Amino acid sequence: MPLRWRSDGDYVSDLSLTRRIMPFIMRGRNESIVYFEQKLDVTRTLEFMESFRQRTGLRLTILHLLIWAAVRTIHARPRLNRFTAGGRIYQRRGIWVSFSAKKAMSDSGSLVAIKREIDPSLSLEELARRIESGVTEGRSDRPSATDKELSVLFRLPTYLLALLTRLARYLDRLGLLPSAFIRNDPMFSSIFITNIGSIGMQAPFHHLFEYGNTPIFMMAGEARDEVVVSPDRQPVVRPILTIRYSFDERVEDGLYCLRALEILKGIIENPASG
């Protein structure tokens, strides 16, 4: 019987009957997945990034803006900060963002996943400095907490490793997975953000992981020139950033998410007003 209290969240008791039954009829995240594409005009965004660099001396990136916008959006729409576990829906404590980076821009460069709790009151400059320190740490040769845990696990025989993985999943369903385990694991987060535009690619739709409880994947591609219709109905060329989302619809309904996307769009397209 899953607990109503977990180390990372609190049981949501005031759900509608329709919302409460969803984790039972759609038992997995990828059975419950909804895909959505959003196109953002980043004309003012790119201008803001350049002026920000000149003013602060800090190299602001699209990833910094995506994290900042996502955290502010989740803070404004807190029901997005929920997750499913053991057939129940929980409200997460704190806004936890996971993001990925390559240790080196080469075929042999490994991918590192970083997780941080972000205070929504942080200014963009404060957030950018904190994220950049996390990326620098992740790209260093020093092993992360996750690397240390995995290095120990991979010393075990594969059958024992499989058994421990099943045990972790079982404890998670019951709400008994230790907080020390959850705190460092990027798969237990409010949102996972990846900017593959940094390597010149367009974003794919990402799957959700059945392991952990991250309900949203946000994939950003490279901003590219596209022809769009201006407010006066004329064709113009604008730099367009395409973002593709994968979302566990058991968490919240479409209208609530639509309004959240409008908030995020406003922040990204006009960061000076945020």
N, C-alpha and C positions, 0 to 999 in steps of 0.2 A: 504494500500500500504506500504510494508516494506521499512524502511529507508535504504539509502545507507551507512549510518554511524551508528555505534553502540558504546556503551560505552566500549565494549571489543574487537572490531575489525573493520576493514575497508573493504568495498565492493571491491571485485576483479573484475575489469572490462575487463581484457584482456584474458578471458577464451575462449576456442573454443566453437562453437555452441553445440557440443556434450556434453561437460562438463556442459554448462549452462542449458541444458534441463533436465539433470539427476535428480535434486531435484523435478521436476514436474512429472516425470514418476515413480520415486521411492521416495515416499513422506516421508517415515519413515526411521529411522536409521536401524531398524531390517529387513526391506525390502531390504536394501542396504548393508547388512552385508557380509563381506568376512572373512573366518576363515583361519588361517595359523599357522602351527607348525614349530618351529625352535629348533634344538638340538645343544647345545654348549658344546665343550670340555673344562671343567673348571680345568684341571690339573694345569696349570700355575696360574690360577685365585686363587685357594685355597692356593697355595704357596705364592702368593703375599699378600693375606689377612693376613696370619700368620706373614710375615715379616713386614707388615704395622702395625699390633698390637704391635709388639716388638719395632718398631721404634718410634711410636707416643703415645703408651699407649691407643689408641682408638680402641674399638671393632668394626672393620669393618664388615658389613654384606652384604649378597647378595642384599638386598633391596637397600642399599646405592649405590652399583655398578650399579644396574639396573637403578636407578634414574639418576646417573651421566652419564651413557651411553646413556640413552634416551634423556636427555637434550642436550648433545653434538651432537647426531644424528639429532635431530630436528633443532638445530642451523645450522648444515651443510646442511640439506635438508629442508629449511624453508616452502616449500609448504605443508609439513605434518602438519604445524601449522595453518591449516585452518579448518573451520567448516561450516555447513549449517544451515540456519535459514530463515524461511519465503520464501523458494524457491530461496534463494540467497546463494552465497558462500563468506565467509569473511576471511580475514587474521587476525589472532589473534594478539593482542598486548602483547608481553611478552610471555615467556614460563612458563606455569602454570602446575604443576604436582600435581595430587591428589593420595593419597595412603592410605591404610587401615591398621589398627592394632587392635589386641584384647587388651582390657583393662586388662584382666586377662586370663591366659591359663586354662580356665575351661568352663564347659557347660553354666554356668551362666554369664560368662564374655561377656560384650557387645562389639560390633564392633564400632570402631570410624574411621571416614574418615577425613583426614587431607589434606589441600590444601596449596601449597606454590608456590610463583613465584621464579624461580631459574635462577640466572645469569649464563650463560654458561661459563663465564670466571673463575668461582670458582674452586679452586683446589679440589681434592677428599677429602682431610682432612677438608677443610672449609665446603664443602657440607655435609659430614658425621656428623660433629658437629651440623650443622643447622638442619638436618633431625632428629637427635637424640633428640634435644631439643624439636622439634615438637611432636615426639612420646611420650616423657616424659610428655609434657603438655597435650596431648590427653588422656593419661592414668591416669592423675590425677583426683581427685574428682571435680575439678573446672569445671563448665559447659563451653563449647565452645560457640562461637557466634552462631553457628547453633543450639546448644541445647537451647540457650536462645530464639531464634526465634521460634523454634518448641514448646517450653513450653507455649509460648503465644498463638500460633495457636491452640493447642490442648485444650485450654480452651473454644474454640468456639464450637457451635453445628456442627455436621458433615456436614449438608447441606451447612452451611456457609463456612466451611473449603473447601468443594468440589468446591464451587463457587470461592473462592479466588485462589485455585489452577488453575482452568480454566482461571481465569483472568491473572495470572502470565504467563501461557503458551501463551495466546493471546498477551500480551504485549511483550513477548520475540519474537514472530513471527514478530511483527511490529518493533522491535528494540527499544522499549520504556521501557524495564525493567531497573530499576535504577541500576547504577553501584555499589552502596552500597550493593544491593541484590546479584549481580553476584559475587562480589569480594570474599565473604565468602563461596560461594556454591561450593562444590567439584564436582558437575556435570557440571560446566562450566570450563573446563580445557583442556589443550592440550592433556593430556594422563592420564589415571587412571591405576596405577600399584598396583598389589597385589602379595605378596610372600607367598603362602601357604605352601611352602617348609619348612618354619619355624615351622610348626606344623606337619611335616612329611608326607605331602600329595603330590600327583601329581596334576598338574594343569588341571582344566577343561577349556573348551571354555566358555567364559562369554558372556552374551547378552550385547547389548548397550542400554542405557537408552533413551527413547523418550523425556523425560524431560531433559532440559539442552542442551549442545551442544558438549559433549566430544565425539570425533570421534574414539578414540583408547582405547581398554582395553588390558592390558598386564598382563597375569597370569603366574607366575613362580612356578614350583613345586620343590620338593626335588631333589638335585643332587644325582644320583644313578649310580652305576657301570654298564656299558654296554660294550658289545663286539663291537668294531669298527675295521675298516680296516686302518692300518697304511700307511704312504706314500710309504713304500716298499712292500705294498700289503700283510702284515701279520696281522692276527687277534690279537688284543691287548685289554686289559680291561682299560677303562678310565672312570672317573667320568663325567657323562653327565647331563647337566641342560636342561630340556625341558621347553620351553616358548611357550605359546599359545596366539595368537593375535586374536582380533575381531576388524574389521576395516570398517569404513563407506567409501565405494568405490566411493561415490560421491565427496569426497575430492580430491583424486588424483589417477593416474593410476598405474597399477601393476609394470611397469618397474621402475618408480620413487621410489616406495616402496621397490622393490627388492634391489636396490642400497643402500637404507637407512638401510635395514637389514644387508647388508654386512658391513657397517660402525659399526653398533652396535655389530655385531659378533666379529669384530676385537678388539673393546674396551674391551668387556667382557673377551674374551679368552686371551688377553694380556694386562691387565690394566697398566702394568709398562710402556708401550710405549705411553699410552694416556696422 
